[in-house]
Amino acid sequence: MQDLKDYTIAATDGDIGEVKDFYFDNEAWVIRYLIVETGAWLASRKVLITPLSIQDADWTQRRLHVALTKEQVKNSPSIDVDKPVSRQHEMQYLGYYGYPYYWGSAGMWNAGMYPGGFGLPGGPAQDEHAREQNAKAERARHEDDDPHLRSCKAIIGYHIKATDGEIGHVDSLLINEQTWAIQYLVVNTSNWWLGHKVLIAPEWIDDIRWLDKSVSVDLECASIKASPPYESSEQLNREQESNLHKHYGRTGYWLVETVIEHKK
């Protein structure tokens, strides 16, 4: 996550601004929005950018190219990112850009919708009247929903509690660059013993106490202590992930996703 901080968001006709934080869905554990601070061209206003609009990532130049124009961003609904984002705000935002709602279906994103594959919003793909009717129905059904959106930056430092004691704190988050899922929490254990950084998957979390700033996991201290260390300077590969899941006796998320895909 820290690697993506200050990445430039590039529209089709110029730069929008730089990434400062993310909103993640603490039920699906996926990044829903990038919080982008615009430059002087928009009075340093902060705007939300959905990963659905990202068409290409230039990791070398630290740039994320989005299928949006600067004019679209300029006229987008104003959202106070210092306050919780309501479902009404999300509906207004997604409706403005012409993106379908992501909630109400199985999986991280809605059917037929995924980062990098949705295209420039606002096109004639759907009849305007039908889209408006669908939007009204969705607003009525979900206007009081809790979006479960949390700041990624805010969760850094949260204490990790195993079933038999504290074991470390959240040091960072590892984001899947294809799905924008939060694949792992990077846990720093050095304050509890002369340890190292380890990875814990969101599926192994029992509870998050936002007021206590703690994350409870369904793992024992000794098991976490003996888990494969994580080296942030190296690219995480599938072999390392397999070893991690094997250590904890858990099924890899990639195997679960394959089974679901086959059932479809």
Secondary structure, 3 states (H helix, E strand, C coil): CHHHCCCEEEECCEEEEEEEEEEEECCCCEEEEEEEEECHHHCCCEEEECHHHEEEEECCCCEEEECCCHHHHHCCCCCCCCCCCCHHHHHHHHHHHCCCCCCCCCCCCCCCCCCCCCCCCCCCCCCHHHHHHHHHHHHHHHCCCCCCEEEHHHHCCCEEEECCEEEEEEEEEEECCCCCEEEEEEEECCCCCCCCEEEECHHHEEEEECCCCEEEECCCHHHHHCCCCCCCCCCCCHHHHHHHHHHHCCCCHHHHHHHHHHHC
